[in-house]
Structures are given as C-alpha cells and as structure tokens.
C-alpha cells in the first residue's frame, strides 16, 4: 500500500461526500460517552440515546455517576446492549473522575493515555482511539469494521489483521496528521454506511474503478 494510494482514495471520498464535520458533539464528554454507545450499533441509535441523556441532565460526569444503574441503562436504551453499556460507561466515567477529568487526561502523553483507557473494562482499541482522536486531537487512526470492509474489498488489506497492525499501516503511510485522520475515518464510515454495506451498492461507489471486489465479481 503506497502513500499515493491512500491519499488518492481520500481525495476521491472527499470529492464524493464533502467534509463530514465529525464527531458531532457539543463537548468532549459527549464524545467520550458516544464512543461507548456506538459499540455494535448504528449512529442514529446513539443520537437517540444521547438526546435522552441530555433531556435527563446526565451528560455530565458527576450526574452520570450519581444516577442508578437502572436509570442510566434506561436512558441509553436506544443504543442497544443498554445494561452492558451502562456498566461500561460507569467504569469509564469513574476512571475519568478519579483521574481529575478531561483536562487531566489531556495532559497525558498519547501512549500513557491510551494505556489508561484500555485498562478500563469495556474499552477496546477502537473506543480508546476514537476518544484520543476526537476528544484530544491525537494523531491516531481509528480502525473499525467499515475500514476493514472497505479496504479489504479494495484489495489493500486482508481485513483480518490485528487492530494495531492496521492502524500502524495507515499512520505510517499517511504521516501524523490529526485533521486528516479525523476526516478520513468519517468518510470511510459514510462510504461503509451508505454504499459499501455487507450487500454493497457498487454502482454508487466512487471507488468502483479500483475495487478488487467489483473486478472479481465481474470476471
């Protein structure tokens, strides 16, 4: 995979979709919460859960910790797996509170902060890197299921590589550019959600001309 390949794909996606202005949130804590809620669900469901938290004045660390498990789970019900996600949210917010809040986390070096996030039960690499990128503007490339699917179909990755191996590959090829990573990941999500689905709409794809999946299907 070469730098020009990734850069040209980025430009084509940007021409196709335009800037995504991602992550949509009013403040950093909302992004932290959303990074947990978005696990294994569509973003539309996350928005519904965030609205319910906002309506209940729970988009605040102290308020969330003071709420009962049952109350928190009910508030985030639209996001699915609400009992599990309520536990994960409480674990993460408890750690955030104990460490001194977002400003304390912002003062940590990226490797240390990633380590701290990954030590929280329920926080995996995608969730941790989403927080690093979208809350703290660290140059880490987020790998999700859309990334594996899109670039696997393009023939640029196998798709089953370890998370860190894929992230390192993107970061090495693109260079440390937080703004680029932010926009690129959002564009991949847009393509995966609208076009490159499990059953893809290949006729709508801006990358159809360089896609191994389409080439193999038509051969």
N, C-alpha and C positions, 0 to 999 in steps of 0.2 A: 504494500500500500504506500503510495507516494504522497508527498505534501500537496502536489498539484491536484491529485485525485480528490482528496478531501476538500481542498479549497474550492475546486470547481463544483463539487456536489453542493457545498454550502451556498455558493452564489446562485446555482440553479434553484435551490429550495427557497432562497430569499426572494428571487425574482417571481417565483410561483406564488408564494404565500404572503410576502411582505413581513416587516418586523412584527414579532409576536408580543412584545412588551410583557414578557413573562419574568417573574412569577407574579400573578395578580394578587396583591395583598395590601392592607393598609399599614402594616408594621411588621417588624421582624418576627415577633412572637407568633403572629398569624401564619407565617411561612413555616415555622417550626411545627406548629400544630398540623398544618396542611400536609407536611411531609410524612407525618404518621398516618393521617386519614387517607391519603391517596394510595396506600398499600393495597394492592389487589382490588381496586375499584376505579370506576371512571371519574374524571374530574367533575362532571356535573353533580355526582353524588356528594363529592367533597364540598362543593359550593353550598349545597343544601345543609350539610352538617355545620359548616362554618356560620351560615346565617342563623341557625338555631342556637349555636354557642353565643353569637353576638346578641341575639334577642334576649338571652338569659344572662347577659353580662358575664360570661365565662371565658371570654378571650383575654384573660389576664392571669398570670401565673398564680397569684395568691388566691384569686377567686376559684380557679380550677382546682387547686389543692384543697380548698375548703369544702368543695362540693362532694357529695357522697358518690361512691362508685355507681350506684344505680342512677343517680341524677345525671352524671356525666355520660354514662352509657346511653341513656335515653336521648340526651341532647344530640349525640353523634350517630344515632340510629341510621340515618340515610346513607352513611358511608359504608355500611356493612361491617360484619365481624365486630359489632359495637362493644361487646363485653371485652373482647381481647384488646381492641384498640383503646378502650378506656384505661385498661391496665398499662398498656404501653405508654400512653400519654402521661399518666400519673408518674410512671418511672422516669420518663424523660424530664418532665417539669420539676419533679423532686430534685433531680440532679442539677438542673439549671438553677433552681432556687438555692440549693446548698453551695453551689459554686459562686454565687453572687450575681447572677443574672446575665443578660446578653452582653453587657459591657465587659464582664469578666471573661466570658468566652472569647470575645473579640480580641482580648489581649493575649490569647494563647497562640503560639505558633501552629501552623496548619497541621503538622504531624501529631502534635500533642492534642489538639482539639479533636482531630479525627479519632484518635485513640480513646479519648474521653467519651465521645459519642458512641463509639462501637462497644464500649463497656456497659452501656445501658441495655438492659434486657428488652428486646423488641426493636432495637435499632440495628438495621443491617447496613451494608455498604452503600446501597442506593439512597437510603434515607439520610445517612450521615453526609454523603457528598452533596445531596440536594440542599441540606442546611448550610454546608460550607460554601457552596456556590451562591445560593440565592439569598442567604441572610448575611454572610460575612464576606462575600465577593472574593473568595479564594479561587485561584485558577485550578479547579479540579473538574474533570469531565465526568458528567453523570452518565452511567450506563444503565439502561432499563431494557425491558422486553422489546420495546419498539426499536431500539438501537440494534439489538441482536437480530431482530427480524429483517429490518430494512437492509442492513449491511451484509447480513447473511445472504439475502436474495440477490443483492448486487454482486455477490461473489467476492467481497473484500475481506470477510471474516468467515470462520466456520459457524459462529453463533453460539457455540457451547464452551468457549474459552472461559477460564476463571475471570471473575469481575476485574480484579486488579490488572490482569494481563491486557484486557481490552482497554481499560482506562489509560494505562501507561502507553498503549499504542497510539491512541488518539492524542494524548497530551504531547508525546514525542513528535508526532507528525505535524501538529498544529502550533506548537510552541505555547508558552504560558500566557494565555490571553483570556482573562475572565469574561470580558464582554462577548468575545467570540463564542466561548463555551456556553454562555447563557443563551445566546440567540440560536446557536446550532442545536442544542438539545431541544429547545422549544419547537424548532422547525421539524426535527425528527419526530417529535410527539404529534405534531399536526399531520405529517405525512402518514404516520402509522395509524392514527385515529381515523383519518378521512379516506385514505386510499390503500395503503399497504396493510390491509387487515388480514386476519387468518385466511379469509377468502378475498383476495385482493381485487381492486378495480384498476387493473393495469392500464386500461385505455385512458384513464385520467392522470396517470403518473408522469410527473415532469422528468423522472429519471428512467423512463421506459427504454430510452435509446442505449443505456449502458447497463441494463439489468440482465444478469445471468438467468434468473428465474423465467423471465419472458422469453429469452432466447432459447432456453432448453424446452419450454412448453411448446414452442412453435416449430421445433426441429423434428 
